[in-house]
């Protein structure tokens, strides 16, 4: 998976991958849920890319410790891209 791509998960929902974590060895992405017209909604998720037995799976991250670490990383990336005043 890569930033700026749309993925479809098993339940048919589509997400746009916005940012990939830079601080971990695992592949975590900040993603926004897309509506039927593939427009961004106000629903965001942190998704983990998991490889198992040669297949790729997507899992929504719910562990609060991991989420706090990742959100700090994503905020830093956002500030690097758009400046502190945009946050």
One Martini backbone bead per residue (centre of mass of N, CA, C, O) as a GRO file, in nm:
protein
   87
    1UNK     BB    1   0.102   0.033   0.014
    2UNK     BB    2   0.003   0.380  -0.047
    3UNK     BB    3  -0.004   0.685  -0.070
    4UNK     BB    4  -0.270   0.812  -0.249
    5UNK     BB    5  -0.467   0.564  -0.213
    6UNK     BB    6  -0.724   0.335  -0.290
    7UNK     BB    7  -0.913   0.126  -0.075
    8UNK     BB    8  -1.071  -0.198  -0.033
    9UNK     BB    9  -1.258  -0.356   0.187
   10UNK     BB   10  -1.449  -0.627   0.267
   11UNK     BB   11  -1.715  -0.429   0.320
   12UNK     BB   12  -1.664  -0.198   0.071
   13UNK     BB   13  -1.496   0.008   0.185
   14UNK     BB   14  -1.342   0.328   0.127
   15UNK     BB   15  -0.995   0.438   0.129
   16UNK     BB   16  -0.777   0.706   0.188
   17UNK     BB   17  -0.437   0.739   0.186
   18UNK     BB   18  -0.246   0.983   0.355
   19UNK     BB   19  -0.052   0.850   0.585
   20UNK     BB   20   0.263   0.728   0.682
   21UNK     BB   21   0.444   0.588   0.901
   22UNK     BB   22   0.787   0.676   1.026
   23UNK     BB   23   0.823   0.511   1.332
   24UNK     BB   24   0.783   0.221   1.199
   25UNK     BB   25   0.790  -0.114   1.078
   26UNK     BB   26   0.514  -0.093   1.033
   27UNK     BB   27   0.208  -0.052   0.844
   28UNK     BB   28   0.076   0.269   0.880
   29UNK     BB   29  -0.245   0.447   0.829
   30UNK     BB   30  -0.394   0.736   0.740
   31UNK     BB   31  -0.753   0.745   0.691
   32UNK     BB   32  -1.030   0.807   0.466
   33UNK     BB   33  -1.351   0.793   0.421
   34UNK     BB   34  -1.557   0.709   0.153
   35UNK     BB   35  -1.803   0.769  -0.045
   36UNK     BB   36  -1.997   0.689  -0.318
   37UNK     BB   37  -1.825   0.937  -0.474
   38UNK     BB   38  -1.533   0.945  -0.350
   39UNK     BB   39  -1.561   1.126  -0.099
   40UNK     BB   40  -1.471   1.273   0.171
   41UNK     BB   41  -1.507   1.237   0.503
   42UNK     BB   42  -1.520   1.253   0.873
   43UNK     BB   43  -1.382   0.962   0.858
   44UNK     BB   44  -1.128   0.816   1.050
   45UNK     BB   45  -0.830   0.597   1.022
   46UNK     BB   46  -0.625   0.337   1.143
   47UNK     BB   47  -0.412   0.136   0.942
   48UNK     BB   48  -0.301  -0.204   0.898
   49UNK     BB   49  -0.050  -0.382   0.742
   50UNK     BB   50  -0.081  -0.737   0.680
   51UNK     BB   51   0.135  -1.018   0.655
   52UNK     BB   52   0.007  -1.352   0.554
   53UNK     BB   53   0.086  -1.606   0.373
   54UNK     BB   54   0.122  -1.392   0.118
   55UNK     BB   55  -0.091  -1.196   0.240
   56UNK     BB   56  -0.301  -0.906   0.246
   57UNK     BB   57  -0.401  -0.713   0.529
   58UNK     BB   58  -0.656  -0.522   0.700
   59UNK     BB   59  -0.632  -0.325   1.005
   60UNK     BB   60  -0.783  -0.180   1.263
   61UNK     BB   61  -0.684   0.050   1.497
   62UNK     BB   62  -0.736   0.038   1.880
   63UNK     BB   63  -0.484   0.095   2.028
   64UNK     BB   64  -0.410   0.363   2.227
   65UNK     BB   65  -0.100   0.361   2.220
   66UNK     BB   66  -0.059   0.347   1.917
   67UNK     BB   67  -0.235   0.589   1.840
   68UNK     BB   68  -0.073   0.808   1.991
   69UNK     BB   69   0.191   0.766   1.836
   70UNK     BB   70   0.077   0.807   1.546
   71UNK     BB   71  -0.056   1.088   1.580
   72UNK     BB   72   0.208   1.233   1.638
   73UNK     BB   73   0.334   1.168   1.365
   74UNK     BB   74   0.113   1.291   1.181
   75UNK     BB   75   0.133   1.577   1.293
   76UNK     BB   76   0.425   1.623   1.211
   77UNK     BB   77   0.382   1.582   0.908
   78UNK     BB   78   0.173   1.802   0.870
   79UNK     BB   79   0.352   2.036   0.970
   80UNK     BB   80   0.570   1.996   0.752
   81UNK     BB   81   0.371   2.051   0.509
   82UNK     BB   82   0.177   2.314   0.647
   83UNK     BB   83   0.234   2.398   0.920
   84UNK     BB   84   0.144   2.502   1.236
   85UNK     BB   85  -0.106   2.691   1.157
   86UNK     BB   86  -0.293   2.447   1.034
   87UNK     BB   87  -0.363   2.278   1.313
   0.00000   0.00000   0.00000
